[in-house]
Amino acid sequence: MPSFSDVNAVLTSAEKLLAQMSRGEKAQVVAWAASDLASAWPGIESNPGVCGGAACIARTRIPVWLLENLRREGLGEAEILRSYPTLAAQDLANAWGYVRVHPSEIELAITENQSD
């Protein structure tokens, strides 16, 4: 993860570049950023080097598919939170929202991990 000073340097450079752009060029940058952010999900991260790239609760190695599988097995949210004390209720809300939007991905991950 980049340091704060690295991120700040990138943002400063971006600000300088934006000042030099036309309105049309700026609109294109905004369109690219919006497209990139459309695939983002609050509180959920996917990193190739973490859990095989599976969607996980941010800053953890707890995959969303695992939480959904526990829910399908009948565990309630309180039980899940007791089993994973680093999680908060908001993490589960984020996970359930992700599951609603990405059902095929979650179903595939559950199926793949049950056959292991």
C-alpha positions in Angstrom: 0.0 0.0 0.0 1.5 3.4 -0.9 2.4 5.8 1.8 0.5 9.0 2.6 3.3 11.1 1.1 3.2 8.9 -2.1 -0.5 9.4 -2.4 -0.2 13.1 -1.7 2.5 13.5 -4.4 0.2 11.7 -7.0 -2.8 13.9 -6.1 -0.6 17.0 -6.4 0.6 15.9 -9.8 -3.0 15.1 -10.9 -4.1 18.6 -9.8 -1.4 20.2 -11.9 -2.3 18.1 -14.9 -6.0 18.9 -14.5 -5.3 22.6 -14.4 -3.7 22.3 -17.9 -6.6 20.4 -19.4 -9.5 21.6 -21.4 -13.1 21.1 -20.2 -13.5 18.2 -22.6 -10.4 16.5 -21.4 -11.5 16.9 -17.8 -14.8 15.4 -18.6 -13.1 12.4 -20.1 -11.0 12.0 -16.9 -14.2 12.2 -14.8 -15.9 9.6 -17.1 -12.9 7.2 -16.6 -12.9 7.8 -12.8 -16.7 7.2 -12.7 -16.3 4.0 -14.7 -13.5 2.7 -12.4 -15.5 3.6 -9.3 -18.7 1.8 -10.6 -17.0 -1.5 -9.9 -16.0 -0.5 -6.4 -18.0 -1.7 -3.4 -17.8 0.1 0.0 -16.0 -2.0 2.6 -15.1 -4.8 0.2 -11.7 -5.3 -1.4 -10.4 -7.7 -4.0 -6.6 -8.1 -4.2 -4.9 -10.8 -6.4 -2.5 -11.6 -3.6 -5.2 -12.0 -0.9 -7.4 -15.1 -0.8 -6.9 -15.7 -4.4 -8.4 -12.4 -5.4 -11.8 -13.2 -3.8 -13.8 -10.3 -2.6 -13.0 -9.8 1.2 -14.1 -7.5 3.9 -11.7 -4.5 3.8 -8.5 -4.9 5.7 -9.2 -8.6 6.5 -8.7 -11.9 4.8 -12.4 -12.8 5.4 -14.0 -13.6 2.0 -17.5 -12.5 1.3 -18.4 -16.0 0.0 -17.5 -17.5 3.3 -19.8 -15.2 5.2 -22.6 -15.9 2.7 -22.0 -19.6 3.1 -22.3 -19.3 6.9 -25.5 -17.4 6.5 -26.9 -20.1 4.2 -25.9 -22.7 6.8 -28.2 -21.0 9.2 -25.8 -18.8 11.3 -27.3 -15.5 12.3 -25.5 -12.2 12.1 -24.8 -12.3 15.9 -23.2 -15.7 15.6 -21.1 -14.6 12.7 -19.9 -11.5 14.5 -19.0 -13.6 17.6 -17.1 -16.0 15.4 -15.2 -13.1 13.7 -14.7 -10.5 16.4 -12.8 -8.2 14.0 -16.0 -7.7 12.0 -18.6 -5.1 12.7 -22.3 -5.1 11.7 -21.5 -2.7 8.9 -19.1 -5.2 7.4 -21.9 -7.8 7.2 -24.2 -5.2 5.7 -21.6 -4.5 3.0 -21.1 -8.2 2.4 -24.8 -8.9 2.0 -25.1 -5.9 -0.5 -22.1 -7.3 -2.4 -23.8 -10.8 -2.5 -27.0 -9.2 -3.9 -25.1 -7.5 -6.7 -22.6 -10.3 -7.5 -24.6 -13.5 -7.0 -22.9 -15.6 -9.7 -19.5 -14.7 -8.4 -20.4 -15.7 -4.9 -22.2 -18.9 -6.0 -19.1 -20.0 -8.0 -16.8 -19.3 -5.1 -18.9 -21.3 -2.6 -19.1 -24.2 -5.1 -15.4 -24.1 -5.7 -14.5 -24.0 -2.0 -17.0 -26.8 -1.0 -15.3 -29.2 -3.4 -11.9 -28.8 -1.7 
